Amino acid sequence: MGPGLRKRYRKRHRLSHALEYAAVRARGVRKARGDLFITLLPTNHPQHRLGLQVGKRIGNAVRRGRAKRLIREAFRLSNAELPTPAPGSNAYDIVVSARAMPRSLKTCTADLTAAVNAAHRACRKRDQQDRPA
């Protein structure tokens, strides 16, 4: 892989403000796969952005930190393969809530990709229903 083709997770790939999380939760599409529960909202940002919610039921701070690192790495690895919204939007804001400690990076990546694809299909279906005939 050349230097221009590296997959990176940078600040521009994050949701950072409470208002951004609130907007995704209020208007987004929700889907669950495996240990992950995601909420997806189409936006005009140039890249998909990720927000994380990992509660205390996952465990102590060390386990929560590990869960966050696994989810971020799964997002980084699968970011290029994630679907893009219909015309009018460029990318998705994705909020991931962990319901349990992810078992491995492989399952976390598969669950994240499957949940985003399912939510993407639901978004497209909702957009088609909202359009006048």
ABEGO torsion letter per residue (X at the ends): XBAAABBBBBAAABBABAAAAAAAAAABBBBBBEABBBBBBBBABABBBBBBBBBAAAEBAAAAAAAAAAAAAAAAAAAAABBBBBBGBABBBBBBBBABBBABAAAAAAAAAAAAAAAAAAAAAAAAAABBX
